[in-house]
Each structure stands twice: as structure tokens, then as C-alpha cells.
Amino acid sequence: MKNSSAVQMMLHCFTRPTVSFGGSGALPVAHHVLTRMEAGGRISHSPKCLVTTPDAATEPGLNHLICPATSVDPTAFPSKSGTTDLTRFPIADVHEDFVVLIDAPDTRLGWTAVLRDAEDDIVFVLKDPKVLPVTMHWYSNGGLTTPPWNGRHRNVLGIEDGCSGLHCGHRASLAPSELTRMGVPTALTLNPAGSVAIRHVIGTVQRPVGWDHVAHIELDGDLLRILGSSGESLGIRFDGSFFEGPV
């Protein structure tokens, strides 16, 4: 595979991990990234075992996806139009939808990549799926009609990696649920004498010519590899111990 010179255009935000010291009980957590797509784009993910929506829509009547519903195929999720491909953005006009993607159990690196057409770039988000086992997507396209949005919040995708329940709040995230019955934790356990670290990476790179989606992202030692639809790859220098390093 050939490395593209577009790697030199990367803007990155590789920061120290978010760390919690001490505490007791359990705590649901999430990191929230928002990206806007003026003319839409393509969304790719690390392997997921299930995609689901909550019991009720976040904006009742303005949802396009069926609530509740599940699918093992993100390209064919139950919706008001029959099925909808969640890997293409936008998914509908004037709507607000929330969906949760659950990482496959053997996934080593969790990732989301958004190829934005008008912006001609790739936004990518990396996580440790053992700590943040779900990725929540907000498809927001004019469906927030109350102040301060007033229908103006359009063409926005939220990428929220977390360890929490299905948009159900703190107390519900600590209770048994469909996710916990599947073996998916919905809160981090705190240790009064210990610490918890959440390592998250947000980056962007110019889209190489000919790419229409991201096929895969992987760590190879101290190299982060982004593989594209054309068979080429970007090689980006990366601290390979970042997701395993000390607090």
C-alpha cells in the first residue's frame, strides 16, 4: 500500500488522557465530538456487533429512525422510509435522531471516520473500546426546533464515544439493562484508592484523491494507518502506547 503525501496536512489533537482519581460507586461517561458537513459525507466505523435506538425518540415526531429498533447492519436500519443507511449523511431532511453502536467484543482499536465531501477531508476519532464500549451518533438536521436552535442546527453529526446507557441518564445507566445483559458495561467503576483514565483522539486529514470512504484504521507500532477505498493508505506517526500508557 502506498502512503499519500496528504498525511502532511493533518491537524491533530492528541492530548493527555482525562483522568479521575479516587471516588466510589460507578459513573457513566462520554466524550462528545461534533462535526458539520455542508454537503454530506460517508461514515465508517470499527466493527460493531449491534446498532440500536432508545425506547423513545429524543425529539418525538421529528425522528426518522424507528424507536426502539435494532440491526446488525448499519446500512439497513429500520426507519420511516423502510430502512436507512446510517453510513451516509444526511439520512433524511428535517429530523433529529440518536443511535447507539456497540463495539464487537474482539475490537482492539475503536474508531469512527467521517469523510466530508464539501470540506474534502476526513475527521477521525479513536478510542479504547474496553473503556468506551459504545459509540453514540446524533444525526441533527433541523430537527431541534426549540430555542436556541430554532431549526437552524443542520448538517451536524455528533460522535459520542462512551460507557453509558441508551440516552437514559445517570441513574438508569447504573441499573441493569439490555446492554448490561449483553455484557456491555454502562458505567465506569470507581476505586477510592485508584484512578480511571479515558484516552481519546480527535484528528483530521485532507482527503486523498479518489477516496470515497475509509475502509479501516489500525495501529502498527508507532504508526497510525488509515486505509482508503482506493487501496492506498495514510501513515501517521503516533504514540503506539497511548491507549495503554500510565495515568
N, C-alpha and C positions, 0 to 999 in steps of 0.2 A: 504494500500500500504506500502511496506517495504522500508525503507531507506537503501541505499547502502553505504558501507564504502568508496567508491570511492570519495565521497564528500571531503575527507581529501586531495585529490590530486589536488584540484582546484588551478589554478593560476588566479589571478584576477586583474582587472584594474578599480576600482571604484573611479573615480576622481571627483573633483569639476566640476560643470557644466560650459560649455562655456557660457560666459555672454557678452552681448552687452549693453552698456549704452548710452542712448540718440540716436541721429541720426534722420533722416527724410526720408520719402518715403518708399520703400519696398526693400527687399533684399532676393534673393534666397540663400539657404544654403544647405549643405550636409556634413555628416561625412563619410569618406571612410575607410573601413576595407578591407584588402587583406588577403586571406589565400590560401595556396598551398596544393594540395592533390596529393601525389606521385602515389597513386593507386586508385584515385577516392573516391566517398562517396555519402551520401544522404543529401539532403537539405530539411528542414522543415520550415514552417512559421506559424505565427499567421494568422487568417482568412483574406483572400483577396477577394475583390469583382470583380477585373478585372486585367488581365495581358496584357500588350501591348508593342509593339516595336515602335521606332520612324519612321518617314516618310522615312528616308534613313538610310542605314547601316553605322556604324561607320567606317568600312573597306569594302567598296563596292567590291563585288565579293568574299570576304572571310567570308561572313556571312552564317550561317547555318539556322537561323530563318528568316522567311518572314518579310519584312519591306515594308509598315506598316501592322500589323496584331494585332488582339486581341483575347482573350479567357477568359472565366470564369473558365477554368480548367487548372491549371499549369501542369498537367500531360499529356495534349494533346494540345500543342501549334503548330500552323501552321509552317511547316519547309520544307526544300528542300527534306526531306525524307518522307513527308506526314504530320505526327505530331511527336512531340518530347516531352518527359517527362522532364520538367525543374527541377524536384526534384532529378534527378540522374546526377551525374557528373563523367566523362565528357559527354557532349551531342553530340559531334562529334570530328573528328580528323582534325587538322589544320584549325582553324576558330577563329573568333572574333565576339562576339555577345553581344548586350546590350538590356536589357529588364527591364520594369518597372512594379512593383506590387503595386497595390493601396489597402490600408487598408480598410477593411469593416467598415462602419460608427460606429458601436457599439463596436469596439475593444477597450479594456481598456489598455492592455499592448501589444505593438508591439514587435515581436521577430523573429529572424532568428536563426536556429540551423543547424550546419553542422557537420555531423558525418563522420569523416575522417577515412577511412579503414586502410591504412598503418600506419598512426600516432596513431591509436587506441584511439582517443579522440573525444570530442565534443566541437566545438567552438560555442559560442552563443553570440548574440548581442541583446540588449534590448533598447527600445526607447519609448517615449510618442507619440502615433500616432496623437494626437491633434496638436502637434508641427511639427512632421516629418511624414506627411501622406503617403509618398511613400517610397518604397524600390527599389533601382536600382541594378540590378545584371550585372556584367561584366563576361561573360564566355570567358576566354582568354586561347587559346590552340594553340600557334604557329602562330596565325593569324596576329600578329604585325610584319610585315616583314621589316619595315623601321628601320634605326638606332634610338636609340641604342639597340633596341630589337633584330632585325635581325632573327626573328623566334624562339628565344630562350626562350621567355616568355610563358611557357607551364604549364598546370595543375593548373591554378590560377583562383580563384573566387573572384570577388570584391563584397562586400556588402556595398552599399552606401545608408544609410538612409537620407532622405532629404525632403525639402519643395521647389520644383523646377519643371521646365517643363521637357519635354521629351528630354533631351540631346540637348537643343536648345539655351543655352547661357543666359546671364543676361537680355538683352532687351526683348527677346522672352518670358522669364519666367514671366515678368511683364505684358504681353499682354494677352487678352482673348484667351482661347484655349479650346481644348476638355476636359482637366482636370478641368478648372475653370467652364466650363458649367456643369460639373458633380457635382460641389460644392466642388472640391478638391483645396485648396489653393496651389499656386506655388511660393509664396514668403512670408516672414515674414514682417508684418507692423511695422515700427519703430516709436517710440514716443520720441520726443526731451526731454521730462521730465520723461521718463520711462526707462525700461530695458527689455531685452529679454534673457531668459535662455534656453539653449539646453542641456538636460540631456541624456547621452548616456552611456551604459555599455557594456564592452567587456570582455568576460571571457572564460575560457576553463576548462574542467574537463575530467578526464580519462573515457573512455567508459566502462560502466558496462558490465559484461559478458552477452552475449545473446542479447544485443540491436542491432537492425539494422537501427533504425531511432528514432528521437524524436517525440513523439505524441503531447506533449503540454508543455507549460511553463506558470506558473501562480505565482502571488504574494499572499501569505496568511499571512497577518500581516507582521512580520519581518522575514518571511521565503520565500525564492525563491524555488519553486518546479519545477523540470524538470522531466516530466513523459516520460517513455520509452515505446518501442514497446512490451516489455515483461510483462508490467503491474506493474513493480516496479517504484519507483521514488527516486530522489535525493533531499534531503532537505538541502538548503544552507542558512546560516544566512545572512540577507540582511536588509538594512535600508528601511523599507516599506514606509517611507515618502520621499524617494529620488526624485521621479518623481513629487512630489507636494511641495517640500520644498522651502523656500525663496531663493531669489537670493543671 
